[in-house]
Amino acid sequence: MKNLMKYFVSMCSILCACHLCLAQAERDEFGYNINSIRPIHENNQLYRVTLWSRIDGREKQNQSLYAKEQEITKTIIEAVKAGILRPFANDSLTTRMSYEDFISKLTIATPEEDLEDTGLWMSTDSTEDWGIEPRETPVPVAVSNEYFPKQLYLLELKEDLVFDKGRSRTYYDVQAITIMIPAEINPKGIDEPLATFSYKELVSNVFQNNAQAVWYNNQNEKQNHNLADAIELRLFSSHILKFSNAQDAYIEDIYGSDKNAVIASMQLAHKLVENDTEIWEY
């Protein structure tokens, strides 16, 4: 009983400290989160904490999200180009990103000198020998220099962990997915967001009834899943980067970087599972 009391006191402390962050969630006039697929009424939420997690497509468990020619990033990018999905500037899901800005961030900037070194520019000197009238300015050859979907192997997941006291169970309520540009292919040398997408819009406009939106089962192709079902079933591996807090600080800002951040992230994940188990004694 003492452990239970400590648990609820700690949860109340977390909720009080996170009040500012949680208040940012958009609710309709009836008390439901407008960004949730299956919203839970405010009055039925015994506790709620927002989590930001990193999904790395290079991990074995996550390779099913990146099947060849069926990468989750390819599915999303093609939906944007087809005009059936609109990206957001960040995971607050309040400001839309223009199509031009999205394509600009998706495109790798190529300096003119690199084009000259690779012979992609026609010089005025080389045309004289072929009897071609020289041009006053060089003509670039059209090349595709967008990031390949396979290169964009980092995803960030924003979700609310909610205990619904009406149904006596915990739900992961996914809010947004952000495609990241990994540091090793980014000219800036940092992990940078490409664009954020409403998970509700992804499911309704892109994933559902889409034969290309596939989570590939390496052991049994007959058991392939739609991406929406795979995410609902938690068929992926992720690492917690941040939980809602008054300072909006990342785990590595609180506990230090490198190994300390990894250990703290794992301990938090285990604590969430432990809390979910202990709540049944309440």
Secondary structure by P-SEA (a helix, b strand, c coil): caaaaaaaaaaaaaaaaaaaaaaaccccccccccccccccccccccbbbbbbbbbbcccccccccccccccaaaaaaaaaaaccbbbbccccccccccaaaaaaaacccccaaaaaaaccccccccccccccccccbbbbcccccccccccccbbbbbbbbccccccccccccccbbbbbbcccccccccccccccccaaaaaaccccccccccccccccccccccaaaaaaaccbbbbbccccccccccccccccccaaaaaaaaaaaaaaaaaaaacccc
